[in-house]
Every structure is written in structure tokens, then in C-alpha cells.
Amino acid sequence: MLSHSLDHGVLVITVHQNPGTGGRATLLTKISDLVHAYRPAPVVVVLDEPAPDGAAIGVALRVHRLCSHLGVLMSVATSSAPARRALEANADTSGTRLVIHARTDTAVSAAFTAAA
């Protein structure tokens, strides 16, 4: 369901499968643990499914709120245009802006540059 790597000092967390409603809390806990462990590294959450569902999008939005609270830069990469629109429409605007990319390499490069 989840993998992670460190790419140029950026924590890249890839969600390979939609967690579904029942797996949302578990996925959020695993990602939160990674964010805390690699803090202050910027985070890129990659939604790898062709069409991420509401559960995956909801987790990404909750992780954004966590990162904003911790002062950690975060972005999301997904090839799904509907998912990018849903993320943009529902992102928390009270903290750090959520940056959304269509490609993972672009997201990692932008996060690396922003953190430098």
C-alpha cells in the first residue's frame, strides 16, 4: 500500500493503492510516523493510482495539515487531473500552501529547490 524513499533530501511517500474507508486511519498513521521521523525534510506524497479515490485524497489533505502544523514543506504528485482538482479545491488555506504536481520528478525537484 505504501513505500518511501529519500530523494535529494526530499521524503517521497508513494501510496500504491487506495486505502478505502477502512484503511484510511492506518495509512494516515504510517505517513505521519514517516513525516515525524524525517522531519524537517520536505515531503512529496505520490498518489500512484490512476484515479485516487476520496480516501487517498482525504489522507493527503490530512497529511498537509500535519506538515503545515510542523512547518514542513509538502506537495502532492498525481497524474489524475480530477484528483489534482479535488486536492486544490479542498486544501487547507490557513497554513502553508499545498503544491500539487502532475509528475513526481517535478514535485521532488520543486521541493528540493524550495527547501534549499
C-alpha positions, 0 to 999 in steps of 0.5 A: 500500500505504501513505500518511501524513499529519500530523494535529494533530501526530499521524503517521497511517500508513494501510496500504491493503492487506495486505502478505502474507508477502512484503511484510511486511519492506518495509512494516515498513521504510517505517513505521519510516523514517516513525516515525524521521523524525517522531519524537517525534510520536505515531503512529496506524497505520490498518489500512484493510482490512476484515479485516487479515490476520496480516501487517498485524497482525504489522507493527503489533505490530512497529511498537509495539515500535519506538515503545515502544523510542523512547518514542513514543506509538502506537495502532492504528485498525481497524474489524475487531473480530477484528483489534482482538482479535488486536492486544490479545491479542498486544501487547507488555506490557513497554513502553508500552501499545498503544491500539487504536481502532475509528475513526481520528478517535478514535485521532488525537484520543486521541493528540493529547490524550495527547501534549499 
